[in-house]
């Protein structure tokens, strides 16, 4: 149920916690260590997407400790993948790359590719996305684009609908950072089609709408861009999502360009308060 809820509405919704937290207690009571993989992954995703970034370090430690205790290589690679995203949101970019490198060193498509059915996301696709974003932040835009392209090529080869549509939407965000809104829009529109054809509501209504909105704002189509981005952000926040300052800042830019300066400044104020909130991490900028 937890895995299904993540695919439908993504990790911050309460149903994810309500499904997986009891499952964790049950797995421990039955000593079903083989069941821990999707449970710990989903719980940690819920914690971090609801904005409790520093708290998610505890979930990472739990995965890595369980991997060592049970000599479980699958938990080990999932723990490093989770550590990569947590450290990214905490602004620890070199640690992000360190953990991402461990995932890529451990990953083999034969063994780890099928795990996408348990987690909704392929660990190589997932990790390359965070590596691309951290590489851009460290000042290497051309390398970041190459890494993003590699993530998409791998996602296409696996063909898992959620993983592919996530990579085409969220994973395309690096093209906003490098100033290529046309490429961003092209990928997001393909991701929306994949999501629509497979009834993936979260990708279709949140990720696709939000990133289409960003691309349109960058292209100067402010009215349509603001409407699309606002619609996606509203669904995300109503579902419990609390990350996404980068997208909120793009919305502020779009509103300012339309002359709604007070509304834009209010958004900037919300962004500053969110970044400075204890436990979030000062560079938690991305949805």
HELIX and SHEET records of a PDB file:
HELIX    1   1 UNK A    2  UNK A    9  1                                   8    
HELIX    2   2 UNK A   14  UNK A   29  1                                  16    
HELIX    3   3 UNK A   33  UNK A   35  5                                   3    
HELIX    4   4 UNK A   36  UNK A   49  1                                  14    
HELIX    5   5 UNK A   56  UNK A   70  1                                  15    
HELIX    6   6 UNK A   73  UNK A   89  1                                  17    
HELIX    7   7 UNK A   93  UNK A  106  1                                  14    
HELIX    8   8 UNK A  109  UNK A  112  1                                   4    
HELIX    9   9 UNK A  113  UNK A  115  5                                   3    
HELIX   10  10 UNK A  116  UNK A  119  1                                   4    
HELIX   11  11 UNK A  123  UNK A  137  1                                  15    
HELIX   12  12 UNK A  141  UNK A  158  1                                  18    
HELIX   13  13 UNK A  161  UNK A  169  1                                   9    
HELIX   14  14 UNK A  170  UNK A  172  5                                   3    
HELIX   15  15 UNK A  174  UNK A  177  1                                   4    
HELIX   16  16 UNK A  181  UNK A  197  1                                  17    
HELIX   17  17 UNK A  201  UNK A  202  1                                   2    
HELIX   18  18 UNK A  203  UNK A  208  3                                   6    
HELIX   19  19 UNK A  209  UNK A  218  1                                  10    
HELIX   20  20 UNK A  222  UNK A  238  1                                  17    
HELIX   21  21 UNK A  245  UNK A  257  1                                  13    
HELIX   22  22 UNK A  261  UNK A  276  1                                  16    
END                                                                             
